Amino acid sequence: MEYNYARYGVESIARFGEYVALIYEEENLVEKITNVQIQRDSNSLANGLKDLGVKRGDVVAVILPNGPAVPVAFTAIFKMGAVFLPIIFALTAPEIRYILEDSRSHTIITDGNLYPKIVEASRGLKNIKHILVKTDGPLPPSAFSFDELAKKNLPTFDIVSVKADDLAVLMYTSGTTGFPKGVMLSHGNISSNVESGMPAQPTGPEDTMLIPLPLNHIFGLLMVNECNLTGARIVLHKWFEPNLVLQSIMRNKVTLFVGVPTMYIKLIESFDPAVHQVDSIHRFLCAAAPLSLETLHLAEAKLGKPLFQGYGLTETSPTVARQREGLPRKPGSVGPAIDGVEIKIFDDADREVPMGQTGEVCVRGPNVMKGYLNKEEETRQTLRNGWLHTGDVGYLDADGDLFITDRKKDLIIRGGENISPGEVEGILYKHPAVLETAVVGVPDPLYGEEVKAFVVLRSGFSVSAPELIDHCLKFISRFKAPKSIAFLNELPKNSVGKILKRALRDLEKK
């Protein structure tokens, strides 16, 4: 059996013929690219990289904003049997340098705007052999032209045969402490996940999926190959802009929108039923971060379409569970495990807890990572007894549906009492003035930790901290209610809109 992850793009041509597979949009730009063009350009790029000395197993770092170059780049890398290393372009030069050095990257692909930062990040690193630059301006000295390599080499390339366990993706993910960890995903990991997850929410050639997610995130990468597998089209945006999304849904008759909770919050704020029509949408999809019940109900009520949820993490390639088309969608649930994946809930002694009881969500299946690069102890702790310990807290109901309640390391311990930040956040979201919120534990000399809430208010609303605390006391005990509340213009988030609670704790230390 051929395991190379690039095969899905090649097979799409045999299965569906040539069709417009990718529509890239910016405010005043629309670029349409067929599946055949993507394969030809990736073949040419693979030949160019081979001529530069990139070989099977070498790590190629891609540091690009969303655009047509990204799927061309990772398809070429996969075809060669090399390793795709996506790096968030918004990282600082020292952060990028750590990843380049830790991964022993061979080659970097970036663009003209990012080139100065990449030069700074890679200066003196002997492992970096080449930098490819995509630019409309002058090519920097000592750099190679991405466009020339992707257009002027032979447009045919034989996919390198790989084993299921061969490394395909190296993706760095930040933990609550310490340096980022390089998650090692094999061709078998990501292939099993795309094939097992797709049937839960099937698509076909009649579908158009809008993805404003960064393709340097595992969620975005998964969606691209789900479309290759089913013949659906992709509309890709450089980044999320709610008005452009709403216009694009109407212009392209989008049937599926894939986003994270922050995107839905901003989308329903911008949605005007007198201006925007979303009749073409079959379903909205949400994953990558917790979605509050209030946001779920508000999104479905305002947009008038069902919102399906899923759950996953980089270490699971990424999908663990999805709500299923044709089955009841339980509010607060992320659905059952996808085919071939097992979920169990363990206590702190790694004993399985009874159905309905909360504990750590643990996962086993062909989608689970090989481990963390250069981090044997972290790998051993995370993959204990054959189960991936996710660090998320939740429970399973009688139907096997998974409910995520918290992040284990986010639990607040106040005077020996465990307090769920998610529970407090859910109460705050009930207040009409609250647009977004995050609750964390902060040091307290008496109780060890105390509850603090960070809140972003809706436009045109005002409320004081004491009023929000009184609101909480209507629903939860005083020891669970925030002792203090800070108001921010926005919450710190990563590239896919996941709230960075560590950054909020760092704010408290300043």
Secondary structure, 3 states (H helix, E strand, C coil): CCCCCCHHHHHHHHHHCCCEEEEEEECCEEEEEEHHHHHHHHHHHHHHHHHCCCCCCCEEEECCCCCCHHHHHHHHHHHHCCEEEECCCCCCHHHHHHHHHHHCCCEEEEECCCHHHHHHHHCCCCCCCEEEEECCCCCCCCCEEHHHHHHCCCCCCCCCCCCCCCEEEEEEECCCCCCCEEEEEEHHHHHHHHHHHHHHCCCCCCCEEEECCCCCCHHHHHHHHHHHHHCCEEEEECCCCHHHHHHHHHHHCCCEEEECHHHHHHHHHHCCCCCCCCCCCCEEEECCCCCCHHHHHHHHHHHCCCEEEEEECHHHCCEEEECCCCCCCCCCECCCECCCCEEEEECCCCCECCCCCCEEEEEECCCCCCEECCCHHHHHHHCHHHCEEEEEEEEECCCCCEEEEEEHHHCEEECCEEECHHHHHHHHHCCCCEEEEEEEEEEECCCEEEEEEEEEECCCCCCCHHHHHHHHHCCCCCCCCCCEEEECCCCCECCCCCECHHHHHHHHHC
